[in-house]
Amino acid sequence: MLLDDDAAPQSLRYIGFMASAPQFLTVEEFDKRYGSESGWEYWYGKAVRKPAPDKLHALLQKILMRLLDAAGYESGGEFDFKARRDWQPRPDVAILPEGDERYPAKLSLVIEILSDDQTKQLIEKCRNYQRAGVSHNFVFDLTGQVIYRWKEGLVETRDLELPNGSLIAGAAIWQERQAAKTRLKMTL
Protein backbone atom coordinates (compact mmCIF):
# COMPACT_ATOMS: atom_id res chain seq x y z
CA MET A 1 0.00 0.00 0.00
CA LEU A 2 1.45 3.37 -1.04
CA LEU A 3 0.73 6.29 1.27
CA ASP A 4 1.04 9.99 0.66
CA ASP A 5 0.10 12.90 2.92
CA ASP A 6 -3.64 12.62 2.31
CA ALA A 7 -4.05 8.82 2.17
CA ALA A 8 -2.47 7.95 5.51
CA PRO A 9 -4.40 5.61 7.82
CA GLN A 10 -5.85 7.07 11.02
CA SER A 11 -2.79 6.06 13.07
CA LEU A 12 -0.62 8.02 10.63
CA ARG A 13 -2.85 11.06 10.17
CA TYR A 14 -1.34 14.45 10.72
CA ILE A 15 -2.31 16.07 14.02
CA GLY A 16 0.01 19.08 14.26
CA PHE A 17 3.36 20.48 13.22
CA MET A 18 6.50 19.89 15.24
CA ALA A 19 7.45 23.01 17.14
CA SER A 20 10.07 25.15 15.47
CA ALA A 21 12.01 28.26 16.34
CA PRO A 22 10.57 31.03 14.10
CA GLN A 23 13.66 32.92 12.89
CA PHE A 24 16.03 31.96 10.06
CA LEU A 25 19.29 30.48 11.30
CA THR A 26 22.49 29.63 9.49
CA VAL A 27 23.78 26.14 10.20
CA GLU A 28 26.54 27.73 12.29
CA GLU A 29 23.99 29.64 14.40
CA PHE A 30 21.95 26.47 14.81
CA ASP A 31 25.02 24.53 15.96
CA LYS A 32 25.90 27.26 18.44
CA ARG A 33 22.37 27.54 19.91
CA TYR A 34 21.01 24.00 19.65
CA GLY A 35 23.90 21.72 18.67
CA SER A 36 24.52 20.44 22.18
CA GLU A 37 20.82 20.00 23.01
CA SER A 38 18.94 16.82 22.25
CA GLY A 39 15.67 16.92 20.36
CA TRP A 40 16.49 19.59 17.76
CA GLU A 41 17.03 19.23 14.02
CA TYR A 42 18.10 21.76 11.39
CA TRP A 43 15.56 22.09 8.56
CA TYR A 44 16.11 24.78 5.89
CA GLY A 45 17.18 27.58 8.20
CA LYS A 46 14.98 26.65 11.14
CA ALA A 47 15.50 24.82 14.40
CA VAL A 48 12.80 22.14 14.48
CA ARG A 49 11.95 20.42 17.77
CA LYS A 50 11.44 16.67 17.61
CA PRO A 51 8.59 15.32 19.74
CA ALA A 52 9.77 13.98 23.08
CA PRO A 53 9.85 10.19 22.83
CA ASP A 54 7.82 8.15 25.28
CA LYS A 55 8.80 4.87 26.94
CA LEU A 56 7.43 2.70 24.10
CA HIS A 57 9.41 4.72 21.57
CA ALA A 58 12.58 4.28 23.63
CA LEU A 59 11.96 0.52 23.98
CA LEU A 60 11.55 0.12 20.23
CA GLN A 61 14.73 2.13 19.58
CA LYS A 62 16.66 -0.14 21.93
CA ILE A 63 15.23 -3.31 20.35
CA LEU A 64 15.98 -2.13 16.81
CA MET A 65 19.56 -1.13 17.66
CA ARG A 66 20.17 -4.46 19.37
CA LEU A 67 18.80 -6.38 16.36
CA LEU A 68 20.87 -4.32 13.90
CA ASP A 69 24.00 -4.90 16.00
CA ALA A 70 23.24 -8.66 16.12
CA ALA A 71 22.95 -8.61 12.31
CA GLY A 72 26.54 -7.39 12.10
CA TYR A 73 26.02 -3.63 11.87
CA GLU A 74 26.94 -0.83 14.25
CA SER A 75 23.85 1.20 15.00
CA GLY A 76 22.97 4.33 16.88
CA GLY A 77 20.33 6.96 17.20
CA GLU A 78 19.69 10.63 17.82
CA PHE A 79 23.00 11.78 16.31
CA ASP A 80 23.56 14.60 13.83
CA PHE A 81 23.32 13.37 10.24
CA LYS A 82 25.02 16.06 8.14
CA ALA A 83 23.05 15.05 5.05
CA ARG A 84 23.09 18.47 3.42
CA ARG A 85 24.07 21.93 4.52
CA ASP A 86 20.40 23.02 4.70
CA TRP A 87 18.97 19.82 6.25
CA GLN A 88 20.54 17.98 9.18
CA PRO A 89 18.20 15.54 10.94
CA ARG A 90 18.76 13.28 13.93
CA PRO A 91 17.41 9.84 12.99
CA ASP A 92 15.74 7.72 15.66
CA VAL A 93 17.85 4.70 14.60
CA ALA A 94 20.44 4.28 11.85
CA ILE A 95 23.22 2.02 10.71
CA LEU A 96 26.42 3.91 11.39
CA PRO A 97 28.91 4.12 8.52
CA GLU A 98 32.46 2.87 8.87
CA GLY A 99 35.12 5.50 9.40
CA ASP A 100 36.08 8.02 12.00
CA GLU A 101 33.90 10.96 10.98
CA ARG A 102 32.15 12.48 13.98
CA TYR A 103 29.02 13.43 12.03
CA PRO A 104 28.20 11.12 9.13
CA ALA A 105 27.24 12.63 5.78
CA LYS A 106 26.02 9.34 4.29
CA LEU A 107 23.84 6.59 5.76
CA SER A 108 22.55 3.34 4.24
CA LEU A 109 19.59 2.73 6.60
CA VAL A 110 17.48 4.99 8.80
CA ILE A 111 14.44 4.22 10.92
CA GLU A 112 12.02 6.81 12.23
CA ILE A 113 9.49 5.91 14.89
CA LEU A 114 6.21 7.71 14.40
CA SER A 115 4.99 10.06 17.10
CA ASP A 116 1.33 10.92 16.71
CA ASP A 117 1.96 14.59 16.00
CA GLN A 118 4.55 14.43 13.24
CA THR A 119 3.18 12.64 10.18
CA LYS A 120 3.57 15.42 7.62
CA GLN A 121 7.10 16.18 8.83
CA LEU A 122 7.93 12.48 8.79
CA ILE A 123 6.80 12.14 5.18
CA GLU A 124 8.94 15.14 4.26
CA LYS A 125 11.81 13.66 6.27
CA CYS A 126 11.54 10.42 4.28
CA ARG A 127 11.67 12.37 1.01
CA ASN A 128 14.76 14.17 2.25
CA TYR A 129 16.45 10.96 3.35
CA GLN A 130 15.90 9.60 -0.16
CA ARG A 131 17.33 12.80 -1.68
CA ALA A 132 20.35 12.43 0.62
CA GLY A 133 21.01 8.93 -0.79
CA VAL A 134 19.64 6.78 2.05
CA SER A 135 18.67 3.54 0.32
CA HIS A 136 16.81 1.87 3.23
CA ASN A 137 14.37 4.28 4.84
CA PHE A 138 11.74 2.92 7.26
CA VAL A 139 8.97 4.26 9.50
CA PHE A 140 7.63 2.25 12.43
CA ASP A 141 4.08 3.00 13.55
CA LEU A 142 3.80 2.04 17.22
CA THR A 143 0.02 2.42 17.33
CA GLY A 144 -0.75 0.19 14.37
CA GLN A 145 2.31 -2.05 14.78
CA VAL A 146 3.08 -1.50 11.12
CA ILE A 147 6.39 -1.07 9.32
CA TYR A 148 6.54 1.21 6.28
CA ARG A 149 9.36 1.53 3.78
CA TRP A 150 9.81 4.72 1.79
CA LYS A 151 9.55 4.13 -1.97
CA GLU A 152 8.30 7.43 -3.43
CA GLY A 153 5.72 7.18 -0.63
CA LEU A 154 5.24 5.00 2.43
CA VAL A 155 4.68 1.37 1.46
CA GLU A 156 3.61 -1.12 4.11
CA THR A 157 6.09 -3.96 4.54
CA ARG A 158 6.30 -7.00 6.80
CA ASP A 159 10.02 -7.03 7.52
CA LEU A 160 13.01 -4.77 7.92
CA GLU A 161 15.24 -5.28 4.87
CA LEU A 162 18.89 -4.57 5.59
CA PRO A 163 21.41 -3.16 3.09
CA ASN A 164 23.06 -6.60 2.72
CA GLY A 165 19.71 -8.11 1.66
CA SER A 166 18.98 -9.98 4.88
CA LEU A 167 15.72 -9.47 6.75
CA ILE A 168 14.70 -8.89 10.34
CA ALA A 169 11.17 -10.26 10.71
CA GLY A 170 8.66 -7.60 11.61
CA ALA A 171 6.66 -10.09 13.67
CA ALA A 172 9.74 -10.79 15.80
CA ILE A 173 10.29 -7.06 16.36
CA TRP A 174 6.70 -6.54 17.54
CA GLN A 175 6.85 -9.68 19.73
CA GLU A 176 10.01 -8.39 21.40
CA ARG A 177 8.36 -5.06 21.99
CA GLN A 178 5.35 -6.77 23.57
CA ALA A 179 7.62 -8.90 25.80
CA ALA A 180 9.46 -5.75 26.94
CA LYS A 181 6.13 -4.05 27.72
CA THR A 182 5.09 -7.12 29.73
CA ARG A 183 8.37 -7.13 31.67
CA LEU A 184 7.83 -3.49 32.52
CA LYS A 185 4.17 -4.17 33.34
CA MET A 186 3.07 -1.39 31.01
CA THR A 187 -0.61 -1.00 30.28
CA LEU A 188 -0.26 1.33 27.30
Secondary structure by P-SEA (a helix, b strand, c coil): ccccccccccccccccccccccccccaaaaaacccccccbbbccccccccccccaaaaaaaaaaaaaaaaacccccccccccccccbbbbbcccccccccccccccccbbbbbbccccaaaaaaaaaaaaaacccccccccccccbbbbbcccbbbbccccccccccccaaaaaaaaaaaaaaacccc
